[in-house]
Amino acid sequence: MTNIDYNALRADFDTPLYIYDFDMIKARYKAIKDQFIAHKSLICYALKANSNLSILKLLASQGAGFDCVSIGEVRRALLAGAKPYKIIFSGVGKRQSEIKQAINFGILMLNAESPAELESIEQIAKELNKIVNISIRINPNIDAKTHPYISTGLNENKFGVSIDQARIMYLNAQKSAHLNPIGVHFHIGSQLCDIKPIIEAANIVSDFTSELIAAGIEIKFFDVGGGLGVRYDNEIEPDLYEYAQGILGALKGKDLTILCELGRYIVANAGELLTSVLYEKQSQNGKRFVIVDGAMNDLIRPSLYSAHHGVSLASIQKPNENFSTTDIVGPICESGDFLAKNISLPQLQNGDLLLIKSAGAYGFSMASNYNTRPRCAQIAIEDGKVRQIGKKESFEDLIQNEKEFL
Ligand SMILES: Cc1ncc(COP(=O)(O)O)c(C=O)c1O
């Protein structure tokens, strides 16, 4: 994003502030959709990465589908204009009330993650006298070689079921009067820059799909999950052509609709967190801290995964060459409250502005009110124009569910 008057943005919306580049979001969606242009595909944006309603509306207008993991996400997608038949509902622990609502909304399919959950779906479908489209999440036991917290395709992870379990579940679903098994699904992890594990998983699940088709189960959707990595530091982003060709190759001619559940790839690099410098501080052993008004409640990735986010100067009142190494820390009472470590910055003062980059995914959607801090405002920039897409919470917002019990 260029030619932005960050001081004006602070004056209008306060800091911290999330800023999203809507042109980039559109371009990233299109880049992936175009890879499958000669094939049936549905790119279901994973809301968990960033579920701002205006972002969802933008993607719905581009034709995207949506991957949801709670009924709240399903309702967000619908509110933003998504077509029910482009919504899928995944997740390891769907409540029965959520399953019921999702069925009543008429979404494309529910991804079952355990035999018990499939039984629940069947029972609820029976009560509602409906036939429900389902898919089963297969855990192909593949090491995605990413951070352990975002690796999901190994037997030791809580997600999905083994092929042996899946086989029994599909055969049961085939016999059911209320289940219609139309999809196969896997998702082995997030922030994958090496696509080999995804392609390996696709081949395993495709071979299993051949077996299902031979057994007379009419699979229509091949859901390869999300997980494509992005550049935060010096990572090399996966080549989309190789990714798409790898998946198409794994299908070995099967006439299935490819479904992707990408989140991070679409929004991560389209978002930045603008934050104001409050103070500079030097500890007794000479360690330098720049204390800013953004914190781990606004962007938890550095604290949670030791994730790296680039930092740039958005505005400095007294430009200088006095660079030294510093941590950028927030006001929260945790030593783990940092946004960046050991980076080189010039001398700063109260009111200077920093940009924490690549904060569009798993940023605002993981924000909290820890330390009774309001979640901040969000703005979009599209065609050079700024518009607000989220309000900063007020103190009243934070206490509204408690004050009546005083
Ligand atoms: C089932 C499922 N699909 C899609 C995603 C989105 O992943 P990403 O944002 O890495 O594309 C996730 C992320 O955790 C997931 O668990």
The ligand as an SDF file (V2000), in Angstrom:
LIG
                    3D

 16 16  0  0  0  0  0  0  0  0999 V2000
   -9.8620  -27.4320    8.0520 C   0  0  0  0  0  0  0  0  0  0  0  0
   -9.1430  -26.1740    7.7170 C   0  0  0  0  0  0  0  0  0  0  0  0
   -9.3080  -25.6500    6.4990 N   0  0  0  0  0  0  0  0  0  0  0  0
   -8.6860  -24.5120    6.1350 C   0  0  0  0  0  0  0  0  0  0  0  0
   -7.8440  -23.8390    7.0060 C   0  0  0  0  0  0  0  0  0  0  0  0
   -7.2020  -22.5750    6.5460 C   0  0  0  0  0  0  0  0  0  0  0  0
   -5.8370  -22.6980    6.5430 O   0  0  0  0  0  0  0  0  0  0  0  0
   -4.9240  -21.5640    5.8710 P   0  0  0  0  0  0  0  0  0  0  0  0
   -5.3180  -20.2780    6.4770 O   0  0  0  0  0  0  0  0  0  0  0  0
   -3.5550  -21.9750    6.2320 O   0  0  0  0  0  0  0  0  0  0  0  0
   -5.1680  -21.6170    4.3980 O   0  0  0  0  0  0  0  0  0  0  0  0
   -7.6160  -24.3660    8.2810 C   0  0  0  0  0  0  0  0  0  0  0  0
   -6.7140  -23.6910    9.2090 C   0  0  0  0  0  0  0  0  0  0  0  0
   -6.4860  -24.0260   10.3170 O   0  0  0  0  0  0  0  0  0  0  0  0
   -8.2980  -25.5720    8.6490 C   0  0  0  0  0  0  0  0  0  0  0  0
   -8.1250  -26.0980    9.8560 O   0  0  0  0  0  0  0  0  0  0  0  0
  1  2  1  0
  2  3  1  0
  2 15  2  0
  3  4  2  0
  4  5  1  0
  5  6  1  0
  5 12  2  0
  6  7  1  0
  7  8  1  0
  8  9  2  0
  8 10  1  0
  8 11  1  0
 12 13  1  0
 12 15  1  0
 13 14  2  0
 15 16  1  0
M  END
$$$$
